[in-house]
Amino acid sequence: MNKKKYKAFISYSHADETWASRLHKELEAYSIPKRLVGQETEHGVIPRRLSPIFRDREELPSATDLGQKVEAALAQSDSLIVICSPNAARSRWVNEEILTYKRLGKGSRIFSLIIDGEPHASSRAESGQQECFPEALRFELGDDGNLSGNPAEPIAADARPGKDGRQNAKLKLISGLLGVGFDELRQREQQRRHRRMAVITAASLVGMVIAFSLAAAALLARAEAEQQRLRAEAEAQTAQQTTQFLVELFKVSDPSESRAREITAAELLEKGAERIERELADQPEIQATLMDTMGSVYTNLGAYTRASRLLERSLATRERTLGPRDMKVAQSLNHLARVQMFQAEYDLAEEKHRRALELQREILGDSHVDIARSMNELGDVLTRKGSYEAGEKWLRQALDMRRKLLGDRHPDVAQSLEDLAMNILSQGDFEAPDQLLREAITIREEVQGDPHPDLAEALSNRAYVLYERGEYEESLELDRRSLEMKRKLLPELHPEIATGINNLAFTLHDQGKLDEAQVMYQEVVDMRWQLYGEAHPEIGGALVNLAYLLYDKGDLDDALQLSREALEIYRQSLGDDHPDVANAQNNLAMWLMEAQKYDEAEALLRSALKTRQEVLGNKHRDIAGSMTLLANVLVATERYEEALEYAEAAHEMAAETVSENHWRTAIAMSAEGAALSGLGRFEEAETLLRRGYEILRNDDGALPMFIASAKEQLDRLYARWGRSPSATTSP
């Protein structure tokens, strides 16, 4: 059979373009089950993807012929898909495309998708306007190449409500295009949808993944040389034993044990983990495989301590039984590194990702989806360590490789886009991350659907970017949507639920709803202590947010105490030279300045500034933030010349990295004005102090403490100057 250029040609009325566009994207994005790829059917070998698919995006010419482009595309298409509706039935050009395709001798490869109207309604006068099949579809082609009076029986999938439904209709089309049974694809699609359910289906997913992967490995091995035959038989036996173990594991054999209540996935996993350790000690390969899978499930559920223990055991067993240069060892290294990253054990995670990457390159070569995954995860770890430039390098390499291997519409590409966006944001760029995240969200919506945990995370990331850009209303809307989605899909005690609550509390805090925000912040603190159980950056971040709120409620002592606790947690979990430690030093310094403990505040700010300059380079908004606070300390201790140097540099840097009218720039302006006031340069000071105060009180993102400080500095200027605000324009 000659290979055609297009897998299919979509024929449609341009009034139905929305349907055509959506179908085009869904068909090209559809991942054909691996077990079917390569099979020979009467229509040829089943490919990995149904692409490319031809869809004419322009109105057809007004001439009587279809045009060379369209006729050539029809001739080079394996199949014709007709989107059927009353619009299509009345379309001259849809009819011509069907006729042309039939005249090519390919009438049996025409597939219809009904989206509106009624099939064969034209046979009844009262309903003729509802006909959805074009005439060329309703009748057979005669020997003369024209339509005969013999009725045809179009092959149709029906996407109308109450019929096949949109999803099943799409799968019917795909089964026809591939020449396989509809049930085969429907069962695969049901499995894919079930995998979206993060809790209830987690346990059943284990058996499916393991049985499939081991059975596939066995089949591949049996196809190799005789030397591999015994290994293949062993793999097949392992698959059978694994499947049997899982069947027994998830079978509720004693109804009295459940006391008529529903058994949760978490309970099944706990019992399963115990049985794996107890009963499979003499079958180490099966034990290691199950431990690795259950460890990954626990990771996705946010149960990091349990995950880490299982994954460490799995890695040790695989290294002992398979040797250090096996792909399954690389898999275990990556899975363990991932949970260590979530536990903020960044050095350990980096070392394991690098080992896995080296091993994968040795076995797989330089270009493979597994290698791209390791690159991306290594880049993510380096970003969290504060090694932004090194992380960006790996993330960009992973993104390029994934685009090349998987195309532009794949969840792995979306993940790379998100991780790269957050890396670039950390380096002070606020424009590029939004573009990257919007692309990632589009991919996830098209390919993974809504709701989905990955989509919820992408929405949360973009909400954070928008907040930093000052687009507060849209940020809040995305945060609410993200949290609602996470609550549907994740267990209540989960890191992502805690993050979603934290983000909403932050917004409520900004809106002045302090009591409501305080309850939510405290809930986040409690959740994160339960989740991590020891010093962890996420706990430190929750304490910092609560400290800000307590300060705004007038409780400086408790704000100071929480800030000290947060700084200690950051130091324990990250070391002294991490950007997050510098952030915590800045926060504590602010409260110390309020308490007039300037010496301690100055030491913290100089340390934070040094760390930020070493990690972030010379141009970053956070560096400007440290300089601003240090300038304020110097003003408070009457060292005005040095204060002016830092404030001017902070003003220039903030204007360049955020904008001249941003609240971060405004607090630098106010510090500069305060320094000038101390030097007696009152007119220059007034201009800056008035402008800074005006920006701060009109920016929804500015914290109340900064607004109050700017007003206080302006009042102090007039007191020194001996003039009242009424002598100029009232602020």
N, C-alpha and C positions, 0 to 999 in steps of 0.2 A: 504494500500500500504506500502511495506517495505521501510524504509528510507535508501537511498543509501549513501555511503561514499562521493562520488563526485557529484557535480551538473552537470558536463559535462567532457568529455574526448576529448582533441584536437588531431586530427590525421593530420599529415602534413609531407611533405618531409623536410628533414633537410636543403635542399637548400632554403626553405622558412622560416627558423627559425626566421628571423627578424619579419615577419608578425605574426608568432605564439606567439612569446614572447610579442609583443605589444598587441595582442588580449587577451592573458591570463591576462595581467595586467589590461586592460580596463574592462574586464568582472568582474574580482574580485573587482575592485574599484567602479563599477557601483552601485549607490544608488537607490534601487527600490522605486518607489513612495509609500509614507506611506499609501495612500488610497488603495493600492493593497495588501500590506503586510497582511498575515493572511487569505486572501480569498482562498476558496476551489475551485480548478479547477479539470478537469479530470486527470491532472498529479500530483495532490497533493496540499498541502498548499503552497502558495507563500511565500518564505522566505524574510528576510531583505536583504540578500546579496547572490550573485551567487558565493559562495565559500564554500569549495575549488573546484578548477578545476584542473584536472590532465593533465599535459603536460610532456611527456617523454623527458628529456633533453639529453639523451645519445643516441648514435647510437645503433640500435637494433642488437642483436647477429646475427652471420652469420648462425646459425642453421635454419632449416626450420620452427620451431615453433616460436611464438612471445615471448615466455618466460613467466614464472609464474607471474612476477610482472605486465606485461602489460595486460595479460589475466584477472588477478584479478581486475585490475583497470577498465577494460572494463565492467566486470560483476557488479562492484560496482558504475557504472556511470549512472545517470538518462538519459543522452543524449550523443550523439556522434556528434562532430563538425568536419567536414572535410574541410580543407583549400585546395581549388581546383585550380590547375595550371597544366601546362604541366609537371612540376616536379613531382607533386603528381600523375598524371595519369600514369607516368612511374615507380612510386615507388612500389616495390613489397610489402613493409611492410604496406604502407597506404592501399593497396588493402586487405591485410590479416586482418588488424584491422576492416575494414568495413565488411568483410565476417564474422569474429568472432562475431561482434555485431549483425549482422542479424541472425546468428544462435542462438543467445540468445533470439530470438523472439522480438527484439526491433527495427525492421527496420523502424517503423513509427516515431522513435525518433532520426533519423539521419538528421542533418541540414548541408547544404553546404554553404561555403563562397567562391565565385569565385573572385580570385585576378588577374588572368592572363589567357591567352588562350581563347578558345571558347568551349562552351558546345556542345557535340555530333559532334564535327568536325571530329571524326574518321570515321563517316559514308561516308565521302567524301575523296577520295584518295588524292586529291590535297591539302587538309588541315589537314590531319591526325596528323601531328606533333603538331598541335595547340590544340589537345584535352585536356580539363582540368579536365574532370570527370574520375576517376579511373573506371576500368571495373566493379568492384563490386557495384559501384554506378549506373551504366547505366542499369543493368539488375536485374530482380527479382530473388529471391532465389527459387529453385525448391523444391519439396517434399523430395528429397534425400539429401538436405542440400548443394547442389552445385548450381552454377549459371545456370539459364535456358536461353532460347533464348528470353524470354519475356522482352521487354524493360520496364524500370522503369521510373518514373517521379520524380527525386530528388527534394527535397525542397531546394531552393537555394536563397541566398541573393547575390547580385552582386556588389562588391566594385570597379569595374573597372570604369575609367573615362567615363562619359556620360551615365552610368547606374544608379544604386541606389545611388552611391556615398558611400564613406567610412562610414560616420556617420549613414546614413539611413540603410546601410547594417548591421552595428553593431546592430542597434535597431531592425531590422527584426530578427536577430539571437536571441536577448534577448526575443522578443515577442514569438518566437517559444519555447524557453526554458521554459518560464513561462506559456505558454498557454493562453496568453492574446492578444488582438488586437493590431496591429502595430500602429494604429492611437492614441491609448491611450498613448503609450510611446513617440511617436513623438511629440504630443502636450506638454507633460511634458518636453521633451528635449528643445523644442523651448522656453518654459517659462524660463528654467534654463539658456539658452544662453542669453536671453534678459536681465536677471538680471545682466549680466556683463556690460551692458551699463550704465555708472554711471549717465548720465544726462537725456537723452531723455526718458529713461524708468523708471526713479525714481518715477515719479508721478503715472504711471500705476501700478507699483509694490505695491503701498500702498493698492489699492483696493484688489489685489490678496492676499496679506499677511493677511489682516484683515479678509476678507470674509472667507478665508480658516480656519484660526485659530478659529474664533468664531463658524463657522459651525461645526468644529470638536469637539469643546468643547460641543456644544449642543447635538451632536450625542452621545458622551460619557455619558453625563449626563442623557439622556433619557434611556440609558441602565441600569442605577442604580435603586435603590429602589424608591418606590412611593414618598418618601419624597423629592427626587430630581427632580421629574417630572416637577413641576412648574418652577423650576430654569432652566431646560432644555428648556422649552418652551420660557422662557424669553430670553435665549441665542440665540435661533433660531430667535426670533423676532428682537433681536439686530443685528444679522448678516444680516437679510433682510434690516433693516433700514440703516445699515452701507453701504451695497452694493448700495442701491438706492441713498444714499447721494453722494457716490463716482461717480456713473454714471453721476449724474447731475453736480457734481463738475468739471469733466474733459470734459464735453460736451461744445464745442464752439457753443453756441446757437445763437449768434449774429455776423454774418460775418462782419458787418460793424465795429464792435469793433476792430477787428484785422487789419483792413485797408489792407487786402490782404497779410499781412505778416504772417510768421509762428509763432505760439504761442510757447514760450519756456517753458521747464519744470519749470524753476525758476519762471516764471510769474504764471503758474498754481498753484505752491506751495504757492506763496504769497496770491493769491486769496483764495485758499483753507484754509489757516491758518486763514484768516479774517472771512470766513464763519463759520468755526468750532467754533470760539469764539462767533460769533454773533448769530448763529442759533441753536446751540446745548446746550445752557445753561440749558434747562430743561431736557436734556438727558445726565446726567453726565458720565455714563459709556461709552457711544459711544464717547462722547467728549474726555474723557481721553485716550481712545484707539487710536483715530485719532491723538490727540496731541502727544502721545508717538511715533507713527509711523512717523509722519511728522518731529518730533524732531530728530529722528534717521536719516532720509533722509538728513536733514539740516546738521547734524554732518558729514555724509559721503561727503557732498558737501563742507565742510570746513566753513560753515556759523555758527560759534559757538555761537554767541550772540543770533541769532534767535532760534537755537536749544535749548540753555539753558532755554530761557523763556518758550518755549512750554513744555519742559520736567519737569520743576519745577511745572507748572500748572497741568500736568498730574499726577505727584506724589502726589501733595496735594489733588487732586480730588479723586484718588484711595484710599488714606489713609482715607479720609472722608467717602466715600461710601462703601468701602469693608472692612475697618478695617485695622489695621497695620500688620496683620499676613497672608496676602494673597499673592499668588505667583505673581500676577500682580504687587503688590507693590514692590516685589523683582526685577522684570523686570524693573520697572521705576527707582529704585535706581541704578541699574547697568548702565542703559542708561544715566542717569544724571551724574553719576560718570565719565563715559567715556568722556563726553564733558567737564567736569570740569578738567579732566586730560589734555586735549588738551589746555585748557585755563591756564594751570600751577597752578591751584588751588588744589594742591596735598593733602593737609590735608583734605579738604572737600571730595575729591574723595576717599581717603583712608577710611574715616569714612563711606561713603555710601556703598562701596564695602564690608566692614566688616559687616555692617547691613544686606545687601543682602545675604551674605554667611551664616550668622547665621540663617536667616529665611529659606533659601533653605535647609540647613541641617535639620532643624526642620521638614520640610514638606516632603523632598525627601529622607532622610537618608544620609549616608556618601559617596555614590558613585553615581554620576549622571553627565551627560554632562553639565548641567547648573551649577553644583557646580564646575566642572573643569574650566568652563569659568570664573566664579567669582574668583577662585584662581589665574588664569593666569592674569586677569586684576588687581587684587590686587598686584601681584608680579611686574607687569609693573609699576604701580604707585610708589611702594616703590623704584624701580630702578631709576625712574626719580627724586625721592626725594633725592637720594644719599644713601639710606639705602640698600646697595648692598647685604649684606649677608642675611638679612631678605627677600629681594625680591627674591633672588636665591632659598631660601627654598620653597616659594610658587610656583615659576615657575617650579621647579623640581616635586613637588607634582602634579601640573596640567598636566605636560607632562606624568607622569606615569599613571595617571587616564585616560587621553585621549587615550594613546596607548592601555590600557586595554579595554576601552569601544568602541573605534572606529577603532582599528587596526592601522597599521603603515602608511597607505597611506590615510590620511585624511587632509583637509585644516586646521582643528583645531590643529592637531599635528604639521603641518608646522608652524603655528603661535606660538605655544609654543617653538619650536626649535629656531625660530628667536628671540623671546623675551629673552630666556635664553642666546643665543649667545651674544646679546648686553649687557646683565647684566655681563656676564663673561668678556667681553672685557673691560668694565668699571673697572673691578677689576685687569686689567693688564695682562690677559692671551690672547695671540694672535694666539695660535694654535687651541685650542678647538673651538672657535667661527667659524672659517672657515669651519671646518668639519660639525658643526651643520647647518650652512647656506647652504652649498652645498646639504645636505639632504633635507632641506626645499625647496630649488629651484627645486629639482628633483620631489618632491611631487606635488608642484604647477603646474609644467609643465605637469605632467602626469594626474592630476585630474582636474585642473581648466583650463588648456590650455593657449595658448599664442595668443593674449595679454590678460592680466588680471591685475587689479590694485594691487592685492596682490603679484603677481609675480614681478611687477615693484618695489614694496617696498623691496622685498627680494633681488633683484639684487642690489638695491641701498645700502642696508645694507652690502652686501658682498663686494661691491666696497669700502666702507669705511674701512672695515677690511683689505682688500688687500693694500689699501693706507698706513695704519698704519704699515703694514708689509714690506713696501718698494716695493711692486709689482705694480708700477705705471701704466704701459701700460695696463695691464689687468683691473686695477681699472677704468681707463678712458673708456675703451671699455664697461664695465658694466654700468657706469654712462650714457653714450650716449644711450645705449639700453634702460635703465630704463626711461630716460626722454622722448625718442621717444614714448614709450608705454604709459606713463602718459598723454602726449599731445593728444593721440588718444582717451583716455578713460575718461579724467577728464575735468571739466571746466577750462578755462585759468587762472582764479583767484582762485587758490586752494593751500593749504599748501604744497602738494606734488609736484606741479609744481614749486613752489618757491624753495623747497629743491633741486629739480633736477637742476634748473638753478644755484643755489649756488654751487653745487658740480662741475659742468662744469667750472664755473668761477674760482673756486679754482685751478683746473688743469691748466687752461690757465694762471693764475697768476704764478704758478710754472714754466711754460714754458717761462715766461718773456713777455707774450703778455698783457702788463699792461693796455693799453687803452681799449682793448676789454673786459678784465676782469672787469675793473672799471664800464663800462656801465652795465654789468650783475649784479655786486654786488649792484649797486644803484637800479636796477630794483627789486632785492630781498628785499632790505630795504623798498622800496615803497609798494611792494606787502604785506609784512608782517605787515606794519602799517595799510593797508586797511583791512587785514584779522583779526587782533587782536584788533586794535583800542586803545590799552593802553599798559602799561608796560608788556612785555612778554619775556621770555628767547629767543625765536626765533628771536625777533627783536634785542636783545643784541648780539646774535651770528652773525647776518648780519653786525652790526656796527663794531664788532671786525675784521671781515674779510676785510671790507673796510678800516679800520684803518691800517692794515698790508700793504695793497696795496698803500695807500697814503704815508706811510713811505718809501716804496721801490721807490716811485717816488720823494722822497726828501722833502715831506711835513710833517715835524715832528709836527708842531703846530696843524694841522688838525687831525693828527693821535692821538695826545694827547687828543684833544677835544672829538673825537669820542669814545676813550677808556674810558674817564670819564663818558660819557653818557651811554655807555654799562654797566659799573660797577653799576651805579645807577639803571638802569633797572633791572639788575640781583638782586640787593638787594631788590628792591621793590617787585619783583615777587616771590623771593625764600627765603628771609631772609638772615641773615649774615653767616650762618653755612652750606652752600651748596657747593658741589665741584665746581659747575659752577661759583659761586661767587669767589672762590679761583682762578679759571682759569682767570677770568676777572681782579683780582688783579695782577696776574702775568703779564698779557698783559700790563696793565697800568704801572707797575713797569719798564718794559723794555723801554718804551718811556721816562719815567722819568729819567732813567739812561742815556739815550742818551742826555737828556737836562741837565744832571749833577745835578739833584735834588735828591741827594742820600738819604737824611734823609727820605723824603716821600716814596721813592722807598723801602727803608729798612723796614719801618713800614708795608707797604703792603705785602712784601714778608714774613715777619715773621708771619703775620696774615694768609696768604695763606698756609704757611707750617704747622701751627698749625691745621687749618681746615682739610687739607689733611691727616695729621697723625691720626687725630681723626676718620675720615671717612674711609680712605683707608687702615689703618693698617701701618705696618712698611716697607713693600716692595712693591713699586709701582713706575712706571716710572714718574708719575706726582710729587711724592715727590722728586724724583731725580731732576726733572726740577726746583722746587722751591729752592732746595739746591744749584743748579748750579748758578742760578741768584743771590741768596744771597751771594754766594762766590765771584761773580764778583763785587757786591757792596762793599764787604769788601776789595777786592783787590784795588778798586778805592779809598777807604778811608784809604789805607795803613795799614789795620789790617790783616797782612798776615798769622799769626798763626791760627787765627780763620777761615780765608778764606780757608786755607789748610784742616782743619778738615771737613768743609762742602763739599769741592770739592772732597776729597778722598771718603767720604761716598757716594756722588752723583755718582762718577765714578763707584764704586763697585755696587751700586744699579742699575744703568742704564745697565751695562754690564750683570747683572743677569736677568733683566726684559725684555730687548729688545735684545741686542747682543753687543759684544765688538766692532763691526764694524758699528754700527748704528750712524746716525748723532746726536741723543740725547746723546749717550755716548761720542761722539767726543767733544761736547761743554763742557761736564763735564771734559774731559781730558784737554781741553784748559784752563779752569778755574783753574784746579790743577796746570798746568804748569805755569800759570801767578802768582799763589801764591808762587810757588817754586822760580820763577824768583825774586819776591820781597824779598825773604829771602836769595838771593844770591846763591842758589843752581842751577847754570846755566846749567850744563850738564844734570841733571835730568829734568829740565824744558824744555830744547831743545827737548829731546826725546818725551815728551808728547805733546808739542806744534806743533812739526812737524807732528806727527802722527795724531793729532786732525784735523789739517788743511788739511792734505791729504784726510782724510775720508770725511770731509765736502765738499770739492770742487769736489768730485767724487760721491756724493750722490744726486740724483735728488730731494730728498725730503727735503734737507736742505735749509732753507730760506737764501736769499742773505745777510741779516743782520748778521747772524751767521758766514757765511764764511768771511765777511769783518772783523768782530770782531776777529776771530781766526788769520787772517793775521796781524792785528794790534798788537795783543798780541805777536806774533812771532817777528815782527819788533822791538817792545819795548824791548824784551829780548836781541836781538843783540845790541841794543843801550846801554843797561845797562852793558852788558858783555864786550863791547868794541871790539866786533868781527863782521865781516861781514858774511852774509850767504855763501859767496864763500869760507870761511874758512872751511866749512863743505860741505855736499851735498846740492845743491840748492833745495829749496822747490818747 
